[in-house]
Every structure is written in C-alpha cells, then in structure tokens.
C-alpha cells in the first residue's frame, strides 16, 4: 500500500512535530504512522484528509484522485 502522509507533509514543507501538534499527538506517534509501525486511527485519517483537502482513500493509496469527496448534507 502506498501511504501518502509523508509526501503530503513534505510537499507543504511541514515537520512531523508541526503535524503532530495539529493532531494533538506526540511527534513519535506521528512518526510511527508515517513509518507504518502503527495503524492510524480513522479519526486521525479524517483529520489529515481534511487538513490536506483530500480523501482518506487518497491518503492510504486506494485512489490516485487527490480531490476530496463532496461533503454530505
């Protein structure tokens, strides 16, 4: 699986610490997410998808379409 959170973070010139602060988690936890040493909780994936303006499917490599899905009513 092509997990894209590192690429997206680096594209925005952000550090792991900066993203960890946004997510209210430790930098080491975020690092483990990027290294795929820990499973990323769905709530965190949702926060990351919103932050990067994409879909969870894009984050985890299930699609190459970067645009987010339309929001529900």
PEVEN-V910395 format. One record per residue. N is the residue number from 1. BURIAL is I if it has 16 or more other ideal C-beta (glycine too) atoms within 10 Angstrom, else O. Layout:
n->N burial->BURIAL
n->N burial->BURIAL
This chain:
n->1 burial->O
n->2 burial->O
n->3 burial->O
n->4 burial->I
n->5 burial->I
n->6 burial->I
n->7 burial->O
n->8 burial->I
n->9 burial->I
n->10 burial->O
n->11 burial->O
n->12 burial->O
n->13 burial->O
n->14 burial->O
n->15 burial->O
n->16 burial->I
n->17 burial->O
n->18 burial->O
n->19 burial->I
n->20 burial->I
n->21 burial->O
n->22 burial->O
n->23 burial->I
n->24 burial->O
n->25 burial->I
n->26 burial->O
n->27 burial->O
n->28 burial->O
n->29 burial->O
n->30 burial->I
n->31 burial->I
n->32 burial->O
n->33 burial->I
n->34 burial->I
n->35 burial->O
n->36 burial->O
n->37 burial->O
n->38 burial->O
n->39 burial->O
n->40 burial->I
n->41 burial->O
n->42 burial->O
n->43 burial->O
n->44 burial->I
n->45 burial->I
n->46 burial->O
n->47 burial->I
n->48 burial->I
n->49 burial->I
n->50 burial->O
n->51 burial->I
n->52 burial->I
n->53 burial->O
n->54 burial->I
n->55 burial->I
n->56 burial->I
n->57 burial->O
n->58 burial->I
n->59 burial->I
n->60 burial->I
n->61 burial->O
n->62 burial->O
n->63 burial->O
n->64 burial->O
n->65 burial->O
n->66 burial->O
n->67 burial->O
n->68 burial->O
n->69 burial->O
n->70 burial->O
n->71 burial->O
n->72 burial->O
n->73 burial->O
